[in-house]
Amino acid sequence: MVSEDKPSLRSPIGTHDLCPPDGDRWLALGRLFAETAQRYGFAPAATPVFEDAAVFAGVGAATDVVGKQMYEFADRSDRRLVLRPEGTAAVCRAFAQHRPPTPWKVWYQGPFFRYEAPQAGRFRQFHQLGAETLGTDDADADVEIIALAARVLADVGLARVRLLVNSMGDGDTRAVYAAALGEHLSANLDRLDPDDRAKAAAAPLRVLDSKRPATVAATADAPRIEAFLSPDAARHFDRVRAGLDALGIDCEVEPRLVRGLDYYTRTTFEFCADALDSAQNAVCGGGRYDGLVEALGGPPTPGIGFAMGVERLLLACDAEGVFDDAPAAPAAWVVDVTDGAAARDITEALRAAGIAADRAYDARSMRAQMRAADRSGAAAAVIVGEDELAAGTVTLR
């Protein structure tokens, strides 16, 4: 019993507990993702939940993730560390450190951390499923990574999902386009949302990432990056769209799709769930980041990847009424009315034989144990009484 003068402790703001039966659903989603990724040739990888702060410098100083949302701290040796806000930079750091053979295709899952305003589908500790391919700039690698994400979303049962794609071009493309976009933003500065005006000169591409209504309206007639793509970048984007079309994956070109991180080059993409509010409907996003490994001290290495948010993905599943199977019930529930250790021993013997089994505790009556067996959903009650114990048998009901 909690004392009246002692406040009850709760999970920190922006976090949530995972309790049964929801844990079964999360486990099923993680298993589905892992099995699908491995069918596509991706191997599991894991990185620490905290990294040197310098790892995320390539994310972009002008981005909200770096400027406002990172959990940064000094350890007892005064090293600057951060709780990882995203997975791609950490995977690229691991690649630069270990120098594995290429192409390097890995998948991962786990918690990530950003200090942002909590709301439906957005948390300060959140969970992602992700995949990365490093070591090839082939457009077919882009198609494959998008196809993997599409397969996972289809396999959880989501039907109302749209794929948006864009190209950020190469370095030359971005420089020329940023200048043209900057001119447009300067001419329309008073029409932008006040929170976006400071970005117009420092990071014009970040303005396109804004979902604020005034900024969306002010940039509706902004120059489109497609008109500025270099010949190589244009060919790459054409190949990506042709590959998706060949696989029967529909996509829409969205010129505002720049993603929220600065390392993206060429292909960017998002899967949006129409069953969710439009401001928070991106369930998966990713793109190509051909300069990130080199920025982290590794060799020049192209890469592409994605991450899907578990919490938001499950919200979309709830909205569509899919991926909601009940947790698996035990095959057997052992009912012991001998006042002895038979239930313990028989339950363990069943488990050793590969049969999911459970039991009640505290020497409860047979009626109470049978009610527990019924609530568990077990396929059978395995009853052992004095007669069964003496005969070395059990009764199934």
N, C-alpha and C positions, 0 to 999 in steps of 0.2 A: 504494500500500500504506500502511495506517495504522500509524504507529509504536505499539509496544506501550505506551509510557509516555504516549501522548496519547489521551485518551478520545474515542471516536467521538461525533459530534454527532447528536442526535435531535430530532425535532419536539417543541415544548414540551408539557408535560402538558395534556391536554384538547383537543389539536388533532390533526389528521391530514392526511397528504398525499393528494393526489388524483393517482393514477398510471394510465397505460393498463393495461387497457382500461376501467377504471371511468369515466374522463373522458367516453367516448362516451355512457355511460348518463346521466350528469349533464347533458351537452349535450342529449340527447334529451328529458329531463324539462323542462329550461328552455325548449326550443323548443315542446314540447307546451303548457306553461303559457302562454307568450306568445301562441301562436296561439289558444288557447281564450279567454284574456282579451280579446284584440282582437276576437274574434267577438262578445263580449258588450259591446263598445263602450268597453273600457278602453284607455288609451294608456300607453306606458312612461314611467316617471319614475325618477329616481335622486337620492339625497341623500348627503352625505359620510358616511364611516364614523366620523368623530368630530364631535361637536356640543358647543355650549355646555352646561355641566352643567345650567343652568336649564331646558333643553328638557324634561328628564325629571322635573322636579319634579311635573308633573301625573300621573305614573305612580303616585305615592303614597309618602310618606316611610315609611309603616309596612309597605310591601311588601318582600319579600326582594330583589327586583330592585334597588331603590334603596338599601335599608339594608345589604345584604351583598354584592351581586353585581356592581356597576358597576365597570368599570375607569376610575378617575378620576385625572387628573393635571393639573399646571400646566405650561403651555408656557413658553417663554423670556420671554414678556411677562407672566407670572404670571396668565394667563387660565385659569380652571378649565374643563377639557374632559373629555369622557368618550367612550370607544369605545361606539358606539350599542348598547344592549342589546335594542332592539326597533325596529320600523319605523314604527309608527303615529304616535308623537309627532313623529318627524322629518318625516314627510309633512305632518302638520298644521302644523309650523313653516314648511315650504316654502309651504303654502297661505296662511298668515297673512302671509308675507313678500311673495309675488308677487300675491296677490289675483286669481286667475284667474276667468273666468266659471264659474257653477255650472249644473247639477251637474258636479263635477270628478271624473272616474272614471279612476283610474290604477292601474297594476300595477308591481311592482318585484321585484327579486331581488338577493341578495347576502349577504355575511357579517355576523354580529352577534356580540356578545361578552358573556359573563356569567361571573363567577368562581364556579363552583359545582362540586360534586363530580362528576367525570367518571364516567359509567357508560354502559351500552349505550343508544345513541340520544340521549345528552346530552353535549355538549361545551362547552368554554369559548369556542372559536370555532365557531360553527355557521352554517348557511345556511338562509335562508327564501325562500319565494315568497309574495308578498302582493298584496292588492288593497284599494283604499279608494274609497268613494264619499262625497264631501263636498258639502253644499249642499241636501240634501233629507231630511225626516224621514218621507217616505212609507213605509209598511210594505212596499210592493212593492220598494223599494230593498233592504230586509233580505232579502226573498225572493230577489231577483236575486243578491245577493252570496253567499247560501248555495247557490243553484243553481249558480253558477260553481264554487264549491269542490267541490260534489258531482259536477259534470261532469268536473273534472280527476281526481278520485279514481276515477271510473268508467272514464275513458279510459286510465288506467295499468293497469287490470285488477283493481283491488281489489274483492272481493266481500263480505268479512266486515268491514263498516264500519257503525257505528251513529252516527246524528246525535242529539245531546243538545241540548235548547234550554231556556232559562229567560228570565225577565224580571227585571231589576234595578229596574224601575219608574223613576219620575222622582225629583227631589230630595226631595220631600215623602215619597214612599213609602220611600225609603232611610232617612230620619231616623226615621220612626215604627218601621219594621221593625228598624233597628239597636238601638233602645231595647228592643224586645220580645226580640230575640235576646240582647242583653246581659244581661237579667234571667235568661233561661234559662241562659246560660253561667255567670253568677255562682252560681246555685244548684247547678251541676254542675261547679264549678271543679276539685274534686279528682279528677274522672273524666277530665279532659282530659289529653292527653299533656303532660308538663312543658314541652316546647318550644313549646306553643301557649298556655299559660296567660297569658303576658304580653300576648297579643293580645286576650284576652277583653274587657278594658275599653277598650284603646286603639283596636282595630280589629276589632270582633266579626265583621264579614263575612269577614275574612281567615281566621278559624277554620274556616269552612265549606269553604275551599279546601284544607284540610289533608287529606292522604291517610293520616295516621298512624292505625293501627287503634283506639287508645283514644279519640282525638278523634272518629273516624267513629262509634263506638258511642255516645259521649256526646251527640252531636248528632243521632242518628237520630230522636228525637222532638222536635226543636227546632221552633219555629214556622216555617211555610212562607211565603215571601214573597208567593206568589200571593194569600193572604188579605189582604194589605196594599196591593195595587195600587190606585192611583187609577183612577177610571173611564176617563180617557184612556189610561193605561198598559195597563189591561186590554183595552180595545178594540184598541189597537195590537198587543198580543200575540195576540189572537184573529185579527186579520187576517193576521199572519205565519204562524200555523199553518194557517189556511185556504188561504193562497197556496201553502204547501208541499204541502198535501194536493192542491190542484188540479194541481200539477205532478208528482204521483206521487212526492214525496220524503217518505219515512217519517221521523218524528221521535219522540223520547221526551222528555217534560218531566222535567227533573232539577232539583229545587229546591236542591240543593247547588251547582249550577253558577254560581259567581260570577266565575270567571276570576281570575288572579293580579294584576291591575292595577286601580288605583282609578278610572280614568276611565270605566269602563263604565256605561251607562245603558240602561234598557229591554232590548232583545234581547241575549242572550249565547248562544253556541253552541259546540259542540265535535264534531268527528268522531273517533271512537275506533275503532282497529283491533283487533278481537278476537283476531287472530293474535299480538299482542304481549302481554307481561306487563301486567296491569291497572294497575300503578303508573306505567307509562311508555307508555301506549297512545294518547295523544292525538296525532294526526298533523296536526290542523288546528284552530285555534280563533280566535274573534273575537267581535265584538259591536258595539253602538252606543255612541258616545262624543259625545253632543251638546254637551258643555261644554268639550271639550279645545281647540278652535281659539281660543275666546275666552280661555281661561286662558293661551294662548301669545301673547296680544296682538293677535289677529285679531278680526274681527267675529263676533257670535253665529252659529255655523255647525254644523248637525247633521252627523253623519257615521257611517258604519258600514264595517267592513272585517274582514279576516282575514289570518292568516299560517299557512302550513304549513311544517313543518320538513323540509328535504330529507333529512337523514340518517335521521330516524325514518321518514319516508315510504318510503324505499328499504329500510329494515329490514322494514317491513310487506310490501313487495313481495317481498322474499326469503322471508319466512315463508309467503307464499301461492304462491310460484313464478311470479310475473308480472313483466312489464316487465324481462325479462332477455335481450332479443335481443342476439346477438353484434354487435360493431361492424362497420360496413360494410367489406368488403374492397375493395381497388382493382380497377378493371375490367381493368387491364392491368399486367403486370410486364415490364419491358424487360430482355432478356438480351443482353449485348453480348460477343462473343468476338473483337473486332477489335483489342483493345488500344488503341482510340482513344477519341474523344469522342462516338461515335454514340449511346451510351445516354443521355448527358446531353442531347443535342440532341433525340432522339426523345421522351424522357420529357417534356421541356418543351413540345414541339409538341403532344403528346397533351393535356397539361393546358390549354394555350391553346385547344384545341378543345372543352374542357369535359369531358374524360374523366379520371377519377381514375386516376393512374398512379404507379408507383414503380419502384425499381431497386436493385441491389446496388452496393457500392462496392469499392474496393481491388483492382480487376483480378482478381476471383476466377474460378475455372475455370467452364466451362459447367455441369458437373455441380453445383457448389456454387450457382451462380445459379439453376438449375432447382429445387433443393431449397428455396431461399429463395422462389421463386415459388410453390411448392406450399404452403409454410407460410403465406404471405400470404393464401391463399384467393382470389387473383386469378382472374377469369373466363378470362383468356387470357395466355399468355406470348408476348411480341413479341420474336422472335429476329432479331438482325442479326449476320451474319458477313461475311467478306470478299466472298463471292459476292453476298450481298444488298446490301452497300454499293456494290459495283461496278454492280449492276443498278438501284439506287435502289428496292429492294423490301425487305420484311421477311417473315419466316415466322411464321405464327400456330400455336400449339400449345395 
